């Protein structure tokens, strides 16, 4: 279905008609579509950034759990070594030796928990890399579209 817009030209040649078909869009429609597409693009890039940050938050939680385990068992290891020292001074060898063995096991658990926490912390990126790359690609695309003669190949 064709939409017709008529304009009258008051020149010596008489009235002229201009026809706008369905395949052609007005400048207003093009600007409206561009605005809608830009808004959609911004929303999508924000969603990507949120997804990346949520992944880093989950890694941060694992890191916190690892350090929490290390701190929990570290406190008990310290208490065991204190008890071992007290019993060692007060009595003969066998009693405090048992306390030292238990304390050593707890200290080993503390070290394993701390190493786990450090390994998890190294996995945290700290910034939404994919969202930043997508925004840079969008910027380059828009710059190239605005200046078609100054287009240079990008890698």
DAZI-V59055 format. One record per residue. N is the residue number from 1. RES is the residue in one letter. PSI is psi in whole degrees, -180 to 180 (NA if undefined). D_FIRST is the distance of its C-alpha to the first C-alpha in Angstrom with 2 decimals. Layout:
((N/RES/PSI/D_FIRST) (N/RES/PSI/D_FIRST))
This chain:
((1/X/130/0.00) (2/X/138/3.77) (3/X/133/6.66) (4/X/137/9.73) (5/X/129/13.23) (6/X/141/16.08) (7/X/145/19.54) (8/X/129/22.63) (9/X/121/25.23) (10/X/39/28.68) (11/X/-177/30.21) (12/X/-11/31.97) (13/X/-9/29.05) (14/X/180/27.00) (15/X/145/23.60) (16/X/149/20.93) (17/X/140/17.19) (18/X/130/15.49) (19/X/131/11.79) (20/X/118/10.44) (21/X/172/7.66) (22/X/-28/6.77) (23/X/-18/10.03) (24/X/146/12.02) (25/X/152/13.60) (26/X/165/15.80) (27/X/-38/19.52) (28/X/-41/19.65) (29/X/-40/17.32) (30/X/-44/19.43) (31/X/-41/22.60) (32/X/-45/21.59) (33/X/-41/20.90) (34/X/-41/24.16) (35/X/-45/26.06) (36/X/-44/24.91) (37/X/-39/25.85) (38/X/-42/29.15) (39/X/-42/30.00) (40/X/-41/29.35) (41/X/-44/31.49) (42/X/-44/34.29) (43/X/-43/34.29) (44/X/-40/34.54) (45/X/-35/37.37) (46/X/-41/39.20) (47/X/-39/38.96) (48/X/-43/40.41) (49/X/-42/43.23) (50/X/-42/44.04) (51/X/-41/44.26) (52/X/-41/46.64) (53/X/-38/48.77) (54/X/-39/49.01) (55/X/-41/50.34) (56/X/-35/52.93) (57/X/-41/53.91) (58/X/-39/54.61) (59/X/-35/56.82) (60/X/-37/58.53) (61/X/-44/59.33) (62/X/-39/60.96) (63/X/-45/62.91) (64/X/-40/64.12) (65/X/-43/65.20) (66/X/-47/67.18) (67/X/-32/68.95) (68/X/-44/69.53) (69/X/-44/71.25) (70/X/-43/73.31) (71/X/-43/74.39) (72/X/-53/75.25) (73/X/-27/77.47) (74/X/-40/78.81) (75/X/-45/80.26) (76/X/-37/81.95) (77/X/-43/83.27) (78/X/-43/84.79) (79/X/-40/86.40) (80/X/-42/87.81) (81/X/-34/89.35) (82/X/-45/90.88) (83/X/-41/92.34) (84/X/-42/93.59) (85/X/-42/95.34) (86/X/-48/96.94) (87/X/-33/98.12) (88/X/-40/99.26) (89/X/-39/101.52) (90/X/-30/102.84) (91/X/-170/103.55) (92/X/172/104.21) (93/X/-49/101.70) (94/X/-38/100.16) (95/X/-49/98.41) (96/X/-25/96.57) (97/X/-39/95.71) (98/X/-42/93.68) (99/X/-38/91.87) (100/X/-37/91.12) (101/X/-46/89.61) (102/X/-44/87.23) (103/X/-39/86.40) (104/X/-40/85.74) (105/X/-45/83.28) (106/X/-38/81.41) (107/X/-39/81.37) (108/X/-43/79.92) (109/X/-39/77.09) (110/X/-44/76.51) (111/X/-43/76.23) (112/X/-44/73.76) (113/X/-41/71.57) (114/X/-40/71.66) (115/X/-39/70.72) (116/X/-46/67.78) (117/X/-41/66.59) (118/X/-38/66.93) (119/X/-40/64.99) (120/X/-36/62.12) (121/X/-33/62.16) (122/X/-21/61.69) (123/X/-12/58.38) (124/X/125/56.79) (125/X/-42/54.51) (126/X/-7/54.25) (127/X/151/50.85) (128/X/86/47.29) (129/X/-41/47.29) (130/X/-40/43.93) (131/X/-40/42.16) (132/X/-44/43.94) (133/X/-41/42.98) (134/X/-40/39.30) (135/X/-39/39.36) (136/X/-39/41.07) (137/X/-41/38.51) (138/X/-44/35.71) (139/X/-45/37.68) (140/X/-41/38.19) (141/X/-46/34.52) (142/X/-38/33.46) (143/X/-43/36.32) (144/X/-38/35.36) (145/X/-35/31.71) (146/X/-30/32.98) (147/X/73/35.54) (148/X/-26/34.23) (149/X/-24/37.11) (150/X/21/39.75) (151/X/129/38.67) (152/X/147/41.70) (153/X/137/41.87) (154/X/149/42.56) (155/X/NA/44.43))
